[in-house]
Amino acid sequence: GCPDPDNDGDTVLDVNDQCPMEAGLVENNGCPDPDFDDDGILNDADECPRDAGPAVTKGCPDRDSDLVPDLRDACPDEPK
């Protein structure tokens, strides 16, 4: 007689939730967005999951296209 639980509060009942302890999206069966920045690299493999970038820089932006991600580039606007 008890209601089905929703431990993470994402409106997907635990019985149908593929990630019952982590709030997610209904369209992802209760799991978080697998690619926050929509760059085609899933969050767990993306070194910069909130900033889009190419696969060659592991998903991190590279403004000067020198293949050194901006976060590790001393001169991110000047290619070597």
All heavy atoms as a GROMACS GRO file, in nm:
protein
  584
    1GLY      N    1   0.078  -0.120   0.000
    1GLY     CA    2   0.000   0.000   0.000
    1GLY      C    3   0.082   0.126   0.000
    1GLY      O    4   0.027   0.234   0.004
    2CYS      N    5   0.215   0.116  -0.006
    2CYS     CA    6   0.299   0.236  -0.005
    2CYS      C    7   0.328   0.280  -0.149
    2CYS      O    8   0.337   0.198  -0.240
    2CYS     CB    9   0.431   0.208   0.065
    2CYS     SG   10   0.413   0.170   0.238
    3PRO      N   11   0.344   0.411  -0.170
    3PRO     CA   12   0.378   0.458  -0.306
    3PRO      C   13   0.520   0.415  -0.345
    3PRO      O   14   0.604   0.391  -0.259
    3PRO     CB   15   0.368   0.609  -0.294
    3PRO     CG   16   0.385   0.638  -0.148
    3PRO     CD   17   0.334   0.518  -0.074
    4ASP      N   18   0.540   0.402  -0.475
    4ASP     CA   19   0.674   0.369  -0.524
    4ASP      C   20   0.768   0.485  -0.493
    4ASP      O   21   0.732   0.602  -0.510
    4ASP     CB   22   0.672   0.343  -0.675
    4ASP     CG   23   0.605   0.211  -0.710
    4ASP    OD1   24   0.617   0.116  -0.632
    4ASP    OD2   25   0.541   0.204  -0.816
    5PRO      N   26   0.891   0.455  -0.450
    5PRO     CA   27   0.985   0.561  -0.415
    5PRO      C   28   1.048   0.629  -0.537
    5PRO      O   29   1.056   0.571  -0.645
    5PRO     CB   30   1.091   0.489  -0.333
    5PRO     CG   31   1.088   0.348  -0.381
    5PRO     CD   32   0.944   0.322  -0.421
    6ASP      N   33   1.091   0.751  -0.516
    6ASP     CA   34   1.169   0.828  -0.612
    6ASP      C   35   1.281   0.893  -0.531
    6ASP      O   36   1.274   1.010  -0.494
    6ASP     CB   37   1.082   0.933  -0.682
    6ASP     CG   38   1.160   1.018  -0.781
    6ASP    OD1   39   1.270   0.978  -0.821
    6ASP    OD2   40   1.110   1.125  -0.818
    7ASN      N   41   1.383   0.814  -0.500
    7ASN     CA   42   1.489   0.858  -0.409
    7ASN      C   43   1.561   0.985  -0.452
    7ASN      O   44   1.604   1.063  -0.368
    7ASN     CB   45   1.591   0.746  -0.386
    7ASN     CG   46   1.537   0.639  -0.294
    7ASN    OD1   47   1.488   0.669  -0.186
    7ASN    ND2   48   1.541   0.515  -0.338
    8ASP      N   49   1.579   1.006  -0.583
    8ASP     CA   50   1.654   1.123  -0.628
    8ASP      C   51   1.565   1.242  -0.663
    8ASP      O   52   1.614   1.349  -0.698
    8ASP     CB   53   1.745   1.088  -0.746
    8ASP     CG   54   1.670   1.027  -0.863
    8ASP    OD1   55   1.547   1.038  -0.870
    8ASP    OD2   56   1.738   0.968  -0.949
    9GLY      N   57   1.432   1.225  -0.655
    9GLY     CA   58   1.340   1.336  -0.675
    9GLY      C   59   1.330   1.387  -0.818
    9GLY      O   60   1.288   1.500  -0.841
   10ASP      N   61   1.364   1.305  -0.916
   10ASP     CA   62   1.360   1.350  -1.055
   10ASP      C   63   1.229   1.318  -1.127
   10ASP      O   64   1.220   1.336  -1.248
   10ASP     CB   65   1.478   1.294  -1.134
   10ASP     CG   66   1.480   1.142  -1.142
   10ASP    OD1   67   1.386   1.076  -1.093
   10ASP    OD2   68   1.578   1.088  -1.196
   11THR      N   69   1.131   1.272  -1.057
   11THR     CA   70   0.997   1.234  -1.105
   11THR      C   71   0.993   1.101  -1.179
   11THR      O   72   0.888   1.059  -1.225
   11THR     CB   73   0.928   1.342  -1.194
   11THR    OG1   74   0.991   1.348  -1.321
   11THR    CG2   75   0.929   1.478  -1.125
   12VAL      N   76   1.106   1.033  -1.192
   12VAL     CA   77   1.108   0.898  -1.249
   12VAL      C   78   1.115   0.802  -1.131
   12VAL      O   79   1.212   0.802  -1.054
   12VAL     CB   80   1.230   0.877  -1.343
   12VAL    CG1   81   1.230   0.736  -1.400
   12VAL    CG2   82   1.230   0.981  -1.454
   13LEU      N   83   1.010   0.723  -1.114
   13LEU     CA   84   1.006   0.630  -1.001
   13LEU      C   85   1.122   0.532  -1.008
   13LEU      O   86   1.163   0.489  -1.117
   13LEU     CB   87   0.873   0.555  -0.999
   13LEU     CG   88   0.749   0.643  -0.982
   13LEU    CD1   89   0.623   0.558  -0.988
   13LEU    CD2   90   0.755   0.723  -0.854
   14ASP      N   91   1.176   0.497  -0.891
   14ASP     CA   92   1.293   0.410  -0.884
   14ASP      C   93   1.276   0.280  -0.962
   14ASP      O   94   1.372   0.231  -1.020
   14ASP     CB   95   1.328   0.379  -0.738
   14ASP     CG   96   1.381   0.500  -0.664
   14ASP    OD1   97   1.408   0.604  -0.730
   14ASP    OD2   98   1.396   0.492  -0.542
   15VAL      N   99   1.156   0.227  -0.967
   15VAL     CA  100   1.131   0.103  -1.038
   15VAL      C  101   1.162   0.118  -1.188
   15VAL      O  102   1.197   0.022  -1.255
   15VAL     CB  103   0.986   0.053  -1.014
   15VAL    CG1  104   0.884   0.144  -1.077
   15VAL    CG2  105   0.969  -0.090  -1.059
   16ASN      N  106   1.152   0.241  -1.242
   16ASN     CA  107   1.178   0.268  -1.384
   16ASN      C  108   1.306   0.349  -1.406
   16ASN      O  109   1.341   0.377  -1.520
   16ASN     CB  110   1.061   0.346  -1.445
   16ASN     CG  111   0.932   0.268  -1.439
   16ASN    OD1  112   0.930   0.149  -1.464
   16ASN    ND2  113   0.824   0.336  -1.404
   17ASP      N  114   1.372   0.389  -1.298
   17ASP     CA  115   1.486   0.480  -1.304
   17ASP      C  116   1.616   0.402  -1.318
   17ASP      O  117   1.651   0.321  -1.233
   17ASP     CB  118   1.489   0.564  -1.175
   17ASP     CG  119   1.573   0.689  -1.185
   17ASP    OD1  120   1.674   0.688  -1.258
   17ASP    OD2  121   1.538   0.787  -1.118
   18GLN      N  122   1.690   0.426  -1.427
   18GLN     CA  123   1.818   0.358  -1.447
   18GLN      C  124   1.929   0.417  -1.361
   18GLN      O  125   2.034   0.356  -1.346
   18GLN     CB  126   1.857   0.361  -1.595
   18GLN     CG  127   1.767   0.275  -1.681
   18GLN     CD  128   1.809   0.273  -1.826
   18GLN    OE1  129   1.902   0.341  -1.868
   18GLN    NE2  130   1.739   0.194  -1.904
   19CYS      N  131   1.905   0.534  -1.304
   19CYS     CA  132   2.000   0.599  -1.213
   19CYS      C  133   1.921   0.646  -1.090
   19CYS      O  134   1.903   0.767  -1.069
   19CYS     CB  135   2.068   0.716  -1.281
   19CYS     SG  136   2.157   0.674  -1.432
   20PRO      N  137   1.873   0.554  -1.006
   20PRO     CA  138   1.781   0.591  -0.898
   20PRO      C  139   1.840   0.677  -0.787
   20PRO      O  140   1.766   0.737  -0.710
   20PRO     CB  141   1.734   0.456  -0.843
   20PRO     CG  142   1.843   0.362  -0.877
   20PRO     CD  143   1.899   0.411  -1.008
   21MET      N  144   1.970   0.688  -0.777
   21MET     CA  145   2.030   0.769  -0.672
   21MET      C  146   2.090   0.899  -0.726
   21MET      O  147   2.156   0.972  -0.654
   21MET     CB  148   2.138   0.688  -0.598
   21MET     CG  149   2.085   0.559  -0.536
   21MET     SD  150   1.937   0.581  -0.435
   21MET     CE  151   2.008   0.655  -0.291
   22GLU      N  152   2.066   0.928  -0.855
   22GLU     CA  153   2.120   1.048  -0.918
   22GLU      C  154   2.010   1.110  -1.003
   22GLU      O  155   1.957   1.046  -1.094
   22GLU     CB  156   2.239   1.009  -1.006
   22GLU     CG  157   2.313   1.121  -1.069
   22GLU     CD  158   2.436   1.073  -1.146
   22GLU    OE1  159   2.451   0.953  -1.172
   22GLU    OE2  160   2.516   1.160  -1.181
   23ALA      N  161   1.972   1.236  -0.973
   23ALA     CA  162   1.863   1.301  -1.047
   23ALA      C  163   1.898   1.313  -1.194
   23ALA      O  164   2.012   1.343  -1.231
   23ALA     CB  165   1.835   1.438  -0.988
   24GLY      N  166   1.800   1.285  -1.277
   24GLY     CA  167   1.823   1.290  -1.420
   24GLY      C  168   1.700   1.335  -1.496
   24GLY      O  169   1.606   1.390  -1.440
   25LEU      N  170   1.701   1.308  -1.625
   25LEU     CA  171   1.595   1.350  -1.715
   25LEU      C  172   1.502   1.234  -1.745
   25LEU      O  173   1.545   1.118  -1.757
   25LEU     CB  174   1.657   1.399  -1.846
   25LEU     CG  175   1.761   1.510  -1.832
   25LEU    CD1  176   1.830   1.534  -1.965
   25LEU    CD2  177   1.695   1.637  -1.783
   26VAL      N  178   1.375   1.265  -1.762
   26VAL     CA  179   1.276   1.163  -1.796
   26VAL      C  180   1.317   1.094  -1.927
   26VAL      O  181   1.314   0.972  -1.938
   26VAL     CB  182   1.135   1.224  -1.807
   26VAL    CG1  183   1.036   1.123  -1.860
   26VAL    CG2  184   1.090   1.277  -1.671
   27GLU      N  185   1.358   1.173  -2.027
   27GLU     CA  186   1.394   1.116  -2.158
   27GLU      C  187   1.521   1.030  -2.154
   27GLU      O  188   1.549   0.956  -2.247
   27GLU     CB  189   1.407   1.225  -2.265
   27GLU     CG  190   1.508   1.332  -2.236
   27GLU     CD  191   1.453   1.453  -2.162
   27GLU    OE1  192   1.349   1.444  -2.095
   27GLU    OE2  193   1.518   1.557  -2.169
   28ASN      N  194   1.598   1.039  -2.046
   28ASN     CA  195   1.718   0.954  -2.028
   28ASN      C  196   1.693   0.847  -1.924
   28ASN      O  197   1.786   0.799  -1.860
   28ASN     CB  198   1.838   1.039  -1.986
   28ASN     CG  199   1.889   1.126  -2.098
   28ASN    OD1  200   1.870   1.097  -2.214
   28ASN    ND2  201   1.954   1.235  -2.063
   29ASN      N  202   1.565   0.810  -1.905
   29ASN     CA  203   1.526   0.706  -1.808
   29ASN      C  204   1.576   0.737  -1.667
   29ASN      O  205   1.616   0.648  -1.594
   29ASN     CB  206   1.573   0.568  -1.853
   29ASN     CG  207   1.511   0.528  -1.984
   29ASN    OD1  208   1.391   0.544  -2.004
   29ASN    ND2  209   1.591   0.476  -2.075
   30GLY      N  210   1.576   0.866  -1.632
   30GLY     CA  211   1.614   0.906  -1.498
   30GLY      C  212   1.763   0.932  -1.478
   30GLY      O  213   1.806   0.964  -1.368
   31CYS      N  214   1.840   0.921  -1.584
   31CYS     CA  215   1.984   0.947  -1.574
   31CYS      C  216   2.014   1.088  -1.622
   31CYS      O  217   1.941   1.144  -1.704
   31CYS     CB  218   2.062   0.846  -1.658
   31CYS     SG  219   2.057   0.679  -1.588
   32PRO      N  220   2.124   1.147  -1.574
   32PRO     CA  221   2.162   1.281  -1.618
   32PRO      C  222   2.192   1.283  -1.767
   32PRO      O  223   2.214   1.180  -1.830
   32PRO     CB  224   2.288   1.312  -1.538
   32PRO     CG  225   2.295   1.212  -1.431
   32PRO     CD  226   2.217   1.093  -1.476
   33ASP      N  227   2.195   1.404  -1.822
   33ASP     CA  228   2.228   1.423  -1.963
   33ASP      C  229   2.367   1.364  -1.987
   33ASP      O  230   2.464   1.404  -1.922
   33ASP     CB  231   2.227   1.571  -1.994
   33ASP     CG  232   2.250   1.602  -2.141
   33ASP    OD1  233   2.282   1.511  -2.219
   33ASP    OD2  234   2.236   1.719  -2.178
   34PRO      N  235   2.380   1.270  -2.081
   34PRO     CA  236   2.510   1.206  -2.103
   34PRO      C  237   2.610   1.292  -2.179
   34PRO      O  238   2.727   1.259  -2.188
   34PRO     CB  239   2.474   1.082  -2.184
   34PRO     CG  240   2.348   1.118  -2.255
   34PRO     CD  241   2.276   1.211  -2.163
   35ASP      N  242   2.567   1.407  -2.233
   35ASP     CA  243   2.657   1.495  -2.308
   35ASP      C  244   2.612   1.639  -2.286
   35ASP      O  245   2.540   1.696  -2.367
   35ASP     CB  246   2.655   1.458  -2.456
   35ASP     CG  247   2.754   1.539  -2.539
   35ASP    OD1  248   2.840   1.608  -2.481
   35ASP    OD2  249   2.746   1.533  -2.663
   36PHE      N  250   2.654   1.698  -2.173
   36PHE     CA  251   2.609   1.832  -2.135
   36PHE      C  252   2.631   1.936  -2.244
   36PHE      O  253   2.548   2.021  -2.267
   36PHE     CB  254   2.682   1.881  -2.009
   36PHE     CG  255   2.651   1.804  -1.885
   36PHE    CD1  256   2.753   1.771  -1.797
   36PHE    CD2  257   2.522   1.765  -1.853
   36PHE    CE1  258   2.726   1.702  -1.681
   36PHE    CE2  259   2.494   1.695  -1.738
   36PHE     CZ  260   2.596   1.663  -1.652
   37ASP      N  261   2.748   1.935  -2.310
   37ASP     CA  262   2.781   2.041  -2.405
   37ASP      C  263   2.749   2.006  -2.551
   37ASP      O  264   2.780   2.082  -2.642
   37ASP     CB  265   2.928   2.081  -2.392
   37ASP     CG  266   3.025   1.965  -2.408
   37ASP    OD1  267   2.985   1.858  -2.458
   37ASP    OD2  268   3.141   1.981  -2.370
   38ASP      N  269   2.688   1.890  -2.574
   38ASP     CA  270   2.645   1.848  -2.708
   38ASP      C  271   2.759   1.848  -2.811
   38ASP      O  272   2.738   1.881  -2.926
   38ASP     CB  273   2.529   1.934  -2.758
   38ASP     CG  274   2.404   1.916  -2.676
   38ASP    OD1  275   2.375   1.802  -2.637
   38ASP    OD2  276   2.336   2.016  -2.651
   39ASP      N  277   2.879   1.808  -2.768
   39ASP     CA  278   2.990   1.801  -2.862
   39ASP      C  279   3.013   1.659  -2.915
   39ASP      O  280   3.107   1.634  -2.989
   39ASP     CB  281   3.119   1.856  -2.801
   39ASP     CG  282   3.168   1.779  -2.680
   39ASP    OD1  283   3.106   1.679  -2.640
   39ASP    OD2  284   3.270   1.822  -2.622
   40GLY      N  285   2.926   1.567  -2.877
   40GLY     CA  286   2.938   1.430  -2.926
   40GLY      C  287   3.028   1.342  -2.841
   40GLY      O  288   3.046   1.225  -2.872
   41ILE      N  289   3.084   1.398  -2.734
   41ILE     CA  290   3.171   1.322  -2.644
   41ILE      C  291   3.097   1.309  -2.512
   41ILE      O  292   3.064   1.410  -2.449
   41ILE     CB  293   3.307   1.391  -2.625
   41ILE    CG1  294   3.375   1.407  -2.761
   41ILE    CG2  295   3.395   1.313  -2.530
   41ILE    CD1  296   3.489   1.504  -2.762
   42LEU      N  297   3.069   1.185  -2.471
   42LEU     CA  298   2.992   1.164  -2.349
   42LEU      C  299   3.066   1.219  -2.228
   42LEU      O  300   3.190   1.217  -2.221
   42LEU     CB  301   2.963   1.016  -2.330
   42LEU     CG  302   2.878   0.952  -2.440
   42LEU    CD1  303   2.855   0.805  -2.411
   42LEU    CD2  304   2.746   1.025  -2.457
   43ASN      N  305   2.990   1.268  -2.130
   43ASN     CA  306   3.047   1.334  -2.013
   43ASN      C  307   3.157   1.255  -1.944
   43ASN      O  308   3.258   1.313  -1.902
   43ASN     CB  309   2.937   1.365  -1.911
   43ASN     CG  310   2.836   1.464  -1.963
   43ASN    OD1  311   2.866   1.546  -2.049
   43ASN    ND2  312   2.716   1.456  -1.911
   44ASP      N  313   3.141   1.123  -1.932
   44ASP     CA  314   3.241   1.045  -1.860
   44ASP      C  315   3.375   1.037  -1.933
   44ASP      O  316   3.478   1.009  -1.873
   44ASP     CB  317   3.190   0.905  -1.824
   44ASP     CG  318   3.150   0.824  -1.945
   44ASP    OD1  319   3.149   0.875  -2.058
   44ASP    OD2  320   3.118   0.706  -1.925
   45ALA      N  321   3.378   1.066  -2.063
   45ALA     CA  322   3.503   1.066  -2.140
   45ALA      C  323   3.548   1.207  -2.177
   45ALA      O  324   3.655   1.225  -2.234
   45ALA     CB  325   3.486   0.983  -2.266
   46ASP      N  326   3.468   1.307  -2.143
   46ASP     CA  327   3.492   1.445  -2.182
   46ASP      C  328   3.566   1.518  -2.070
   46ASP      O  329   3.515   1.530  -1.959
   46ASP     CB  330   3.357   1.512  -2.209
   46ASP     CG  331   3.366   1.642  -2.284
   46ASP    OD1  332   3.466   1.714  -2.269
   46ASP    OD2  333   3.270   1.674  -2.357
   47GLU      N  334   3.688   1.567  -2.098
   47GLU     CA  335   3.764   1.639  -1.996
   47GLU      C  336   3.705   1.776  -1.965
   47GLU      O  337   3.734   1.834  -1.861
   47GLU     CB  338   3.910   1.653  -2.038
   47GLU     CG  339   3.987   1.523  -2.029
   47GLU     CD  340   4.136   1.540  -2.051
   47GLU    OE1  341   4.187   1.654  -2.058
   47GLU    OE2  342   4.203   1.435  -2.062
   48CYS      N  343   3.621   1.826  -2.055
   48CYS     CA  344   3.553   1.955  -2.036
   48CYS      C  345   3.405   1.934  -2.069
   48CYS      O  346   3.357   1.981  -2.172
   48CYS     CB  347   3.614   2.061  -2.127
   48CYS     SG  348   3.789   2.092  -2.099
   49PRO      N  349   3.331   1.864  -1.982
   49PRO     CA  350   3.193   1.829  -2.016
   49PRO      C  351   3.096   1.946  -2.028
   49PRO      O  352   2.988   1.930  -2.082
   49PRO     CB  353   3.152   1.736  -1.902
   49PRO     CG  354   3.242   1.771  -1.789
   49PRO     CD  355   3.371   1.814  -1.852
   50ARG      N  356   3.133   2.064  -1.982
   50ARG     CA  357   3.044   2.181  -1.992
   50ARG      C  358   3.086   2.278  -2.102
   50ARG      O  359   3.019   2.378  -2.126
   50ARG     CB  360   3.040   2.255  -1.859
   50ARG     CG  361   2.992   2.170  -1.744
   50ARG     CD  362   2.846   2.186  -1.724
   50ARG     NE  363   2.802   2.108  -1.609
   50ARG     CZ  364   2.680   2.061  -1.597
   50ARG    NH1  365   2.592   2.083  -1.690
   50ARG    NH2  366   2.645   1.991  -1.492
   51ASP      N  367   3.199   2.250  -2.170
   51ASP     CA  368   3.248   2.336  -2.278
   51ASP      C  369   3.278   2.249  -2.399
   51ASP      O  370   3.364   2.162  -2.393
   51ASP     CB  371   3.376   2.409  -2.234
   51ASP     CG  372   3.355   2.500  -2.115
   51ASP    OD1  373   3.264   2.583  -2.122
   51ASP    OD2  374   3.428   2.485  -2.016
   52ALA      N  375   3.210   2.275  -2.509
   52ALA     CA  376   3.225   2.193  -2.629
   52ALA      C  377   3.364   2.204  -2.689
   52ALA      O  378   3.423   2.312  -2.693
   52ALA     CB  379   3.120   2.232  -2.732
   53GLY      N  380   3.415   2.091  -2.734
   53GLY     CA  381   3.544   2.087  -2.800
   53GLY      C  382   3.557   1.959  -2.882
   53GLY      O  383   3.475   1.868  -2.869
   54PRO      N  384   3.658   1.949  -2.965
   54PRO     CA  385   3.675   1.833  -3.051
   54PRO      C  386   3.730   1.711  -2.977
   54PRO      O  387   3.789   1.723  -2.869
   54PRO     CB  388   3.774   1.882  -3.156
   54PRO     CG  389   3.856   1.985  -3.086
   54PRO     CD  390   3.761   2.051  -2.989
   55ALA      N  391   3.713   1.596  -3.038
   55ALA     CA  392   3.761   1.471  -2.979
   55ALA      C  393   3.913   1.472  -2.964
   55ALA      O  394   3.966   1.416  -2.869
   55ALA     CB  395   3.717   1.353  -3.064
   56VAL      N  396   3.983   1.536  -3.057
   56VAL     CA  397   4.129   1.536  -3.053
   56VAL      C  398   4.183   1.604  -2.927
   56VAL      O  399   4.293   1.572  -2.881
   56VAL     CB  400   4.188   1.599  -3.182
   56VAL    CG1  401   4.161   1.748  -3.187
   56VAL    CG2  402   4.335   1.570  -3.196
   57THR      N  403   4.105   1.694  -2.866
   57THR     CA  404   4.146   1.757  -2.741
   57THR      C  405   4.060   1.706  -2.625
   57THR      O  406   4.043   1.775  -2.525
   57THR     CB  407   4.138   1.911  -2.750
   57THR    OG1  408   4.005   1.949  -2.784
   57THR    CG2  409   4.237   1.966  -2.850
   58LYS      N  410   4.009   1.586  -2.641
   58LYS     CA  411   3.929   1.517  -2.538
   58LYS      C  412   3.809   1.600  -2.493
   58LYS      O  413   3.773   1.601  -2.377
   58LYS     CB  414   4.017   1.477  -2.421
   58LYS     CG  415   4.124   1.379  -2.460
   58LYS     CD  416   4.210   1.338  -2.344
   58LYS     CE  417   4.318   1.243  -2.395
   58LYS     NZ  418   4.414   1.209  -2.294
   59GLY      N  419   3.748   1.671  -2.590
   59GLY     CA  420   3.627   1.746  -2.563
   59GLY      C  421   3.648   1.885  -2.508
   59GLY      O  422   3.552   1.953  -2.474
   60CYS      N  423   3.772   1.931  -2.500
   60CYS     CA  424   3.799   2.065  -2.450
   60CYS      C  425   3.816   2.164  -2.564
   60CYS      O  426   3.867   2.128  -2.670
   60CYS     CB  427   3.925   2.064  -2.364
   60CYS     SG  428   3.906   1.973  -2.210
   61PRO      N  429   3.776   2.290  -2.542
   61PRO     CA  430   3.792   2.391  -2.645
   61PRO      C  431   3.939   2.414  -2.680
   61PRO      O  432   4.028   2.398  -2.597
   61PRO     CB  433   3.733   2.517  -2.582
   61PRO     CG  434   3.646   2.470  -2.472
   61PRO     CD  435   3.707   2.343  -2.424
   62ASP      N  436   3.961   2.453  -2.806
   62ASP     CA  437   4.095   2.484  -2.857
   62ASP      C  438   4.080   2.599  -2.956
   62ASP      O  439   4.070   2.578  -3.076
   62ASP     CB  440   4.156   2.360  -2.924
   62ASP     CG  441   4.295   2.385  -2.980
   62ASP    OD1  442   4.361   2.482  -2.939
   62ASP    OD2  443   4.337   2.307  -3.067
   63ARG      N  444   4.073   2.722  -2.904
   63ARG     CA  445   4.043   2.838  -2.988
   63ARG      C  446   4.143   2.859  -3.101
   63ARG      O  447   4.106   2.901  -3.209
   63ARG     CB  448   4.038   2.965  -2.902
   63ARG     CG  449   3.920   2.968  -2.807
   63ARG     CD  450   3.905   3.103  -2.741
   63ARG     NE  451   4.022   3.151  -2.673
   63ARG     CZ  452   4.040   3.150  -2.542
   63ARG    NH1  453   3.947   3.103  -2.463
   63ARG    NH2  454   4.151   3.198  -2.489
   64ASP      N  455   4.272   2.831  -3.078
   64ASP     CA  456   4.371   2.857  -3.181
   64ASP      C  457   4.404   2.734  -3.267
   64ASP      O  458   4.490   2.739  -3.353
   64ASP     CB  459   4.499   2.915  -3.120
   64ASP     CG  460   4.563   2.824  -3.016
   64ASP    OD1  461   4.525   2.708  -3.004
   64ASP    OD2  462   4.654   2.873  -2.947
   65SER      N  463   4.334   2.624  -3.244
   65SER     CA  464   4.347   2.501  -3.325
   65SER      C  465   4.489   2.447  -3.330
   65SER      O  466   4.532   2.391  -3.431
   65SER     CB  467   4.296   2.525  -3.467
   65SER     OG  468   4.161   2.562  -3.464
   66ASP      N  469   4.564   2.460  -3.220
   66ASP     CA  470   4.700   2.407  -3.217
   66ASP      C  471   4.707   2.270  -3.149
   66ASP      O  472   4.815   2.218  -3.124
   66ASP     CB  473   4.796   2.504  -3.148
   66ASP     CG  474   4.762   2.529  -3.001
   66ASP    OD1  475   4.662   2.474  -2.952
   66ASP    OD2  476   4.837   2.606  -2.938
   67LEU      N  477   4.590   2.211  -3.122
   67LEU     CA  478   4.576   2.080  -3.060
   67LEU      C  479   4.616   2.077  -2.913
   67LEU      O  480   4.634   1.971  -2.855
   67LEU     CB  481   4.649   1.971  -3.139
   67LEU     CG  482   4.607   1.958  -3.285
   67LEU    CD1  483   4.685   1.846  -3.352
   67LEU    CD2  484   4.458   1.935  -3.298
   68VAL      N  485   4.634   2.195  -2.852
   68VAL     CA  486   4.658   2.207  -2.709
   68VAL      C  487   4.530   2.268  -2.650
   68VAL      O  488   4.494   2.380  -2.686
   68VAL     CB  489   4.780   2.296  -2.677
   68VAL    CG1  490   4.797   2.309  -2.526
   68VAL    CG2  491   4.905   2.241  -2.743
   69PRO      N  492   4.460   2.193  -2.565
   69PRO     CA  493   4.336   2.248  -2.509
   69PRO      C  494   4.361   2.381  -2.438
   69PRO      O  495   4.464   2.401  -2.374
   69PRO     CB  496   4.291   2.141  -2.408
   69PRO     CG  497   4.366   2.018  -2.445
   69PRO     CD  498   4.492   2.061  -2.512
   70ASP      N  499   4.266   2.472  -2.453
   70ASP     CA  500   4.280   2.605  -2.394
   70ASP      C  501   4.316   2.601  -2.247
   70ASP      O  502   4.396   2.682  -2.200
   70ASP     CB  503   4.150   2.686  -2.412
   70ASP     CG  504   4.122   2.717  -2.558
   70ASP    OD1  505   4.214   2.707  -2.641
   70ASP    OD2  506   4.007   2.754  -2.587
   71LEU      N  507   4.262   2.505  -2.171
   71LEU     CA  508   4.289   2.500  -2.028
   71LEU      C  509   4.435   2.466  -1.998
   71LEU      O  510   4.482   2.490  -1.888
   71LEU     CB  511   4.196   2.402  -1.957
   71LEU     CG  512   4.204   2.254  -1.994
   71LEU    CD1  513   4.283   2.176  -1.891
   71LEU    CD2  514   4.064   2.199  -2.001
   72ARG      N  515   4.510   2.411  -2.094
   72ARG     CA  516   4.653   2.381  -2.075
   72ARG      C  517   4.743   2.464  -2.167
   72ARG      O  518   4.862   2.441  -2.175
   72ARG     CB  519   4.678   2.233  -2.100
   72ARG     CG  520   4.618   2.143  -1.995
   72ARG     CD  521   4.676   2.003  -1.997
   72ARG     NE  522   4.619   1.898  -2.076
   72ARG     CZ  523   4.493   1.854  -2.074
   72ARG    NH1  524   4.405   1.912  -2.002
   72ARG    NH2  525   4.455   1.753  -2.148
   73ASP      N  526   4.685   2.561  -2.238
   73ASP     CA  527   4.758   2.639  -2.337
   73ASP      C  528   4.795   2.775  -2.278
   73ASP      O  529   4.706   2.852  -2.240
   73ASP     CB  530   4.670   2.656  -2.461
   73ASP     CG  531   4.744   2.703  -2.583
   73ASP    OD1  532   4.849   2.769  -2.567
   73ASP    OD2  533   4.697   2.676  -2.694
   74ALA      N  534   4.924   2.806  -2.268
   74ALA     CA  535   4.969   2.933  -2.213
   74ALA      C  536   4.926   3.049  -2.303
   74ALA      O  537   4.907   3.161  -2.255
   74ALA     CB  538   5.121   2.934  -2.198
   75CYS      N  539   4.909   3.023  -2.431
   75CYS     CA  540   4.866   3.125  -2.528
   75CYS      C  541   4.750   3.068  -2.609
   75CYS      O  542   4.766   3.028  -2.724
   75CYS     CB  543   4.981   3.164  -2.620
   75CYS     SG  544   5.125   3.227  -2.534
   76PRO      N  545   4.629   3.063  -2.551
   76PRO     CA  546   4.517   2.997  -2.617
   76PRO      C  547   4.467   3.064  -2.744
   76PRO      O  548   4.392   3.004  -2.820
   76PRO     CB  549   4.408   2.996  -2.510
   76PRO     CG  550   4.442   3.109  -2.422
   76PRO     CD  551   4.591   3.118  -2.422
   77ASP      N  552   4.511   3.187  -2.773
   77ASP     CA  553   4.469   3.255  -2.894
   77ASP      C  554   4.580   3.268  -2.997
   77ASP      O  555   4.563   3.334  -3.099
   77ASP     CB  556   4.414   3.395  -2.859
   77ASP     CG  557   4.286   3.385  -2.776
   77ASP    OD1  558   4.196   3.309  -2.818
   77ASP    OD2  559   4.279   3.450  -2.672
   78GLU      N  560   4.697   3.207  -2.970
   78GLU     CA  561   4.809   3.214  -3.063
   78GLU      C  562   4.860   3.073  -3.090
   78GLU      O  563   4.917   3.008  -3.001
   78GLU     CB  564   4.923   3.297  -3.002
   78GLU     CG  565   4.887   3.440  -2.977
   78GLU     CD  566   5.000   3.516  -2.909
   78GLU    OE1  567   5.119   3.482  -2.931
   78GLU    OE2  568   4.968   3.610  -2.834
   79PRO      N  569   4.842   3.022  -3.212
   79PRO     CA  570   4.892   2.887  -3.242
   79PRO      C  571   5.044   2.887  -3.245
   79PRO      O  572   5.108   2.986  -3.275
   79PRO     CB  573   4.834   2.857  -3.379
   79PRO     CG  574   4.802   2.988  -3.439
   79PRO     CD  575   4.776   3.082  -3.325
   80LYS      N  576   5.100   2.771  -3.211
   80LYS     CA  577   5.247   2.758  -3.213
   80LYS      C  578   5.295   2.742  -3.355
   80LYS      O  579   5.235   2.685  -3.437
   80LYS     CB  580   5.291   2.639  -3.130
   80LYS     CG  581   5.282   2.664  -2.985
   80LYS     CD  582   5.342   2.548  -2.911
   80LYS     CE  583   5.350   2.579  -2.764
   80LYS     NZ  584   5.417   2.479  -2.689
   0.00000   0.00000   0.00000
